[in-house]
Amino acid sequence: MTIQIIPSHPSADGAGVKIQRVHGFRDNGLDPFLMLDEIYSDNPDDYGSGFPAHPHRGIETLTYIRHGGFEHQDHMGNKGGVQSGEAQWMSAGRGIIHSEMPLQKDGLMHGFQLWLNLPASQKMKQPDWKDVGREQLPWHPLEHAEVKVIGGGISLDGQSFNGPLQQLPGSATVADLCLKADADISIANSAGRTLLLYVYEGELTLNGTTVTTRQMAKTTEPEVLQITSANGAGALLLSGEPLKEPVAHYGPFVMNTQAEIDQAIRDYQQGTLTDSQ
C-alpha cells in the first residue's frame, strides 16, 4: 500500500502565534480536511498575543487542547473556554467573526486546530459553535494504547469507540492516540476514506513506514493498518470521506470558486459577512 509522509512546517498566525502547520490547499490532498495547526510552547511570547477578532466563511474548525487553554468569543455573543483535555467546535457557515485568546500568561500551551471543509451545500448555512468538556472526552484503555475520540468513530484492535461530535463534514473522525512502549495495534480504514496520522510526540510506524515527530502520514487505501511504536508515541488520528469539490482559498475564507471568495471579501469589507440570508 502507499503511505505518503507529509512534513509540517513552522509558521505564524493570529497576532504572531508560533505554530507547526500542515495544509492541503494547493492540491486538496487532505480532503475533507484543509489544515492542521499545532501549538507547542512553554514560552508565552510564542502564544500570548493570541488570535484577535477575525472572520471565517465556508469551513468548520475543531480546536483540541492537551495542555493550557484558549477562550472563544464571537459576534453572536458566544463565549467559552477550552482547557486541558477539552475541545471546541465551530461551524463558520456563511460568516462568523470570532477571537481566540489564551487563558494563561505563562506555562506550557499544547493544542491543535483543525480546519474541515464544508460541502458547497452547507457553506452559506447559519454559523454554530459548541464546547466539548473533558467529561465528554474520556480516555479509553487498550492493551497497548489509550484513545480519546473527539468526533466520529474509530475501530482499534477490533473495539469500536465513538466521540461526541457526530456531524463533522465528510463523516470525519478525530481522535488522540497515545501508544505505550512496544505498542502494536490495528486500525481499519474503510474504502474511499482519507486517513491521516499526525505524530506530535515520539515515533511510530504505519505498516512499516516510519513517522517521526511533527510528520503526517496519509493513506487512502482500504486496509487494516498496523501501528507500532518501540518507545511510545502520541498522534492525532484523522479520517474522513473526501468531498471531491473544488477549493478556492483566501486567508480565512474557503469556498468553491474565486467569485465566491471575492464576494466573501466584499461582504466582510462592507460589514455584511454575518448577515442572515
SVG drawing of the C-alpha trace seen along z (x, -y; Angstrom):
<svg xmlns="http://www.w3.org/2000/svg" viewBox="-32 -49 44 56">
<polyline fill="none" stroke="black" stroke-width="0.4" points="0.0,0.0 1.1,-3.6 1.8,-5.7 2.7,-9.4 4.8,-11.3 3.9,-15.0 6.2,-17.2 4.8,-20.1 6.5,-23.5 6.9,-26.3 4.5,-29.2 2.8,-32.1 -0.8,-33.1 -3.1,-35.4 -1.1,-38.2 2.2,-36.3 1.4,-32.9 4.1,-30.4 2.7,-27.1 3.6,-24.0 1.3,-23.7 0.2,-21.0 -2.2,-22.1 -3.6,-20.8 -4.9,-23.9 -2.8,-23.6 -3.9,-20.1 -6.8,-19.4 -4.7,-16.5 -6.1,-16.2 -9.8,-16.2 -12.1,-16.6 -9.6,-18.2 -7.9,-21.5 -5.3,-22.3 -3.9,-21.2 -2.1,-23.6 -0.2,-22.6 0.8,-24.9 3.5,-23.6 5.5,-26.0 6.2,-27.0 7.3,-30.4 4.4,-32.9 6.0,-35.1 5.1,-32.3 1.3,-32.3 0.5,-35.2 -0.8,-37.6 -3.4,-35.0 -5.9,-35.3 -7.7,-38.7 -11.1,-39.1 -11.1,-37.7 -13.7,-36.3 -14.3,-32.9 -16.7,-31.6 -17.1,-28.2 -15.3,-26.0 -15.6,-24.3 -12.9,-24.3 -12.1,-21.9 -9.8,-23.1 -8.4,-20.4 -6.2,-21.4 -3.9,-18.9 -2.4,-21.5 -3.3,-25.1 -6.4,-26.9 -8.0,-29.4 -11.2,-31.4 -13.5,-31.8 -15.8,-34.9 -17.8,-35.6 -20.2,-38.2 -23.2,-36.1 -22.4,-36.6 -21.0,-33.2 -18.2,-32.9 -16.4,-29.8 -13.1,-28.5 -11.5,-25.3 -8.8,-23.9 -6.7,-20.8 -8.4,-17.7 -11.3,-19.6 -12.4,-20.6 -14.3,-23.3 -16.2,-23.0 -17.2,-25.9 -19.1,-26.0 -18.5,-29.3 -21.1,-28.7 -21.9,-32.0 -19.9,-34.0 -18.6,-34.3 -16.3,-36.8 -14.5,-35.5 -11.4,-35.7 -9.4,-33.0 -7.2,-34.3 -5.0,-32.4 -6.4,-31.8 -2.9,-31.7 0.0,-34.1 2.8,-31.5 3.4,-27.8 3.0,-25.1 0.5,-25.5 -0.1,-22.5 -3.1,-22.1 -4.4,-21.7 -6.8,-23.5 -8.2,-21.5 -9.9,-23.1 -12.6,-20.9 -14.1,-21.9 -17.8,-22.4 -19.6,-21.0 -20.9,-23.6 -24.5,-22.9 -23.6,-24.0 -21.1,-26.8 -23.8,-29.5 -25.7,-28.0 -26.0,-29.8 -22.9,-29.6 -22.8,-27.4 -20.5,-26.7 -20.1,-24.2 -17.8,-23.4 -17.0,-19.8 -15.9,-19.3 -13.5,-16.7 -16.3,-14.7 -17.4,-14.0 -13.9,-13.1 -12.7,-10.1 -9.6,-8.1 -10.4,-4.5 -7.8,-2.0 -6.4,0.7 -3.7,3.3 -1.0,1.2 -2.5,-2.2 -5.3,-4.6 -7.5,-6.7 -9.7,-9.7 -12.3,-10.1 -13.4,-13.7 -15.5,-13.2 -16.9,-10.4 -15.9,-6.8 -12.9,-4.5 -12.2,-0.8 -8.9,0.2 -7.9,3.8 -11.5,4.8 -13.0,2.4 -15.2,-0.5 -15.2,-3.9 -17.3,-7.0 -16.9,-10.7 -19.5,-13.3 -19.2,-15.2 -21.1,-13.1 -21.9,-15.6 -18.5,-16.7 -18.1,-17.2 -17.1,-14.0 -18.3,-12.0 -14.9,-12.8 -13.2,-11.1 -10.8,-12.9 -9.0,-11.1 -6.0,-11.4 -4.0,-8.2 -1.3,-7.6 0.8,-4.5 2.7,-2.7 6.3,-1.3 6.3,1.8 2.8,0.9 1.2,2.9 -2.4,2.1 -4.5,2.4 -6.9,-0.1 -9.3,0.5 -9.5,-2.1 -12.7,-2.0 -12.8,-2.2 -12.7,-5.8 -11.7,-7.4 -8.6,-9.6 -6.7,-8.5 -4.1,-10.9 -1.9,-10.3 0.0,-13.3 2.7,-12.4 3.1,-15.1 5.4,-13.0 7.8,-10.2 8.0,-7.9 5.8,-5.2 5.5,-3.0 2.4,-2.7 2.5,0.6 6.3,0.5 6.7,-3.2 8.4,-5.3 6.6,-8.5 8.5,-10.9 7.5,-13.8 5.7,-16.6 5.2,-14.5 1.9,-13.4 1.2,-10.0 -1.5,-9.7 -3.2,-6.8 -6.5,-6.4 -6.4,-2.7 -8.9,-0.4 -6.9,1.9 -6.3,3.0 -3.3,0.9 -0.8,1.8 0.6,-0.9 3.6,-0.1 5.9,-2.1 9.1,-0.9 9.3,-3.7 5.8,-5.1 4.2,-7.9 1.4,-10.4 -0.6,-11.0 -3.7,-12.8 -5.7,-10.4 -8.0,-11.8 -10.2,-10.1 -12.9,-11.2 -14.7,-10.8 -13.4,-13.3 -15.9,-15.9 -14.3,-15.9 -15.2,-19.5 -13.1,-22.4 -11.4,-24.5 -10.9,-28.3 -9.0,-29.7 -8.0,-33.2 -6.9,-33.7 -9.9,-32.8 -12.3,-32.1 -12.7,-28.7 -15.2,-28.5 -15.6,-26.6 -14.9,-29.4 -12.8,-32.6 -16.1,-34.6 -17.4,-33.3 -14.1,-34.3 -14.4,-37.8 -17.9,-38.0 -16.8,-37.0 -14.1,-39.7 -16.7,-42.3 -19.2,-41.1 -16.5,-41.4 -15.4,-44.8 -19.0,-46.1 -19.9,-44.7 -22.4,-42.1 -20.4,-38.9 -22.5,-37.8 -25.9,-39.0 -28.6,-36.3 -30.0,-35.4"/>
</svg>
